[in-house]
């Protein structure tokens, strides 16, 4: 009897990575030193959203790469 091949759920990988990325990016923005402006002054909520979205994009992309590598390894 041939073994059934199981595929990773790409949507679940990407959504999980994006949610984790948003949480990590938001935490970095929230707990970072707010006195360093680097030429711009953003409010705390803007910084949390910006870094949260950036983290979501980066972690979502990394999760997609992991899902593809898991799919190709079988």
C-alpha positions as CSV (number, residue, x, y, z in Angstrom):
1,X,0.0,0.0,0.0
2,X,1.6,3.3,-1.0
3,X,2.1,6.0,1.6
4,X,-0.1,9.0,1.3
5,X,1.7,12.2,0.9
6,X,0.8,15.0,3.3
7,X,1.3,18.6,2.2
8,X,1.9,21.5,4.5
9,X,-1.0,23.9,4.8
10,X,0.5,27.0,3.2
11,X,-2.2,29.4,4.4
12,X,-1.8,28.3,8.0
13,X,2.0,28.7,7.8
14,X,1.8,32.2,6.4
15,X,-1.0,33.5,8.7
16,X,0.7,32.1,11.7
17,X,4.0,33.7,10.7
18,X,2.3,37.0,10.0
19,X,0.5,37.1,13.4
20,X,3.8,36.2,15.2
21,X,5.6,38.9,13.2
22,X,3.0,41.5,14.1
23,X,3.3,40.6,17.7
24,X,7.1,40.7,17.7
25,X,7.3,43.9,15.7
26,X,4.8,45.6,17.9
27,X,6.6,44.5,21.0
28,X,9.9,45.8,19.7
29,X,8.3,49.2,19.0
30,X,6.5,49.4,22.3
31,X,9.4,48.4,24.5
32,X,12.2,50.2,22.6
33,X,13.8,53.4,23.7
34,X,11.4,56.2,22.6
35,X,14.0,59.0,23.0
36,X,15.8,58.0,19.8
37,X,14.0,59.7,16.9
38,X,16.5,59.2,14.1
39,X,15.4,62.3,12.3
40,X,11.6,61.6,12.6
41,X,9.2,61.8,15.5
42,X,6.5,59.3,15.3
43,X,3.8,58.7,17.9
44,X,4.0,55.4,19.9
45,X,0.9,54.1,18.1
46,X,2.3,54.8,14.7
47,X,5.6,53.1,15.5
48,X,3.7,50.0,16.8
49,X,1.6,49.8,13.7
50,X,4.6,50.4,11.3
51,X,6.9,47.9,12.9
52,X,4.0,45.4,13.5
53,X,3.2,45.4,9.7
54,X,6.8,45.2,8.8
55,X,7.3,42.2,11.2
56,X,4.1,40.6,9.8
57,X,5.5,40.9,6.2
58,X,8.9,39.6,7.1
59,X,7.7,36.7,9.3
60,X,5.0,35.8,6.8
61,X,7.6,35.6,4.0
62,X,9.9,33.4,6.2
63,X,7.0,31.1,7.1
64,X,6.2,30.7,3.4
65,X,9.8,29.8,2.7
66,X,9.7,27.2,5.5
67,X,6.5,25.7,4.1
68,X,8.0,25.4,0.6
69,X,11.1,23.8,2.0
70,X,9.0,21.3,4.0
71,X,7.0,20.6,0.9
72,X,10.1,20.0,-1.2
73,X,11.9,17.8,1.3
74,X,9.4,15.0,0.9
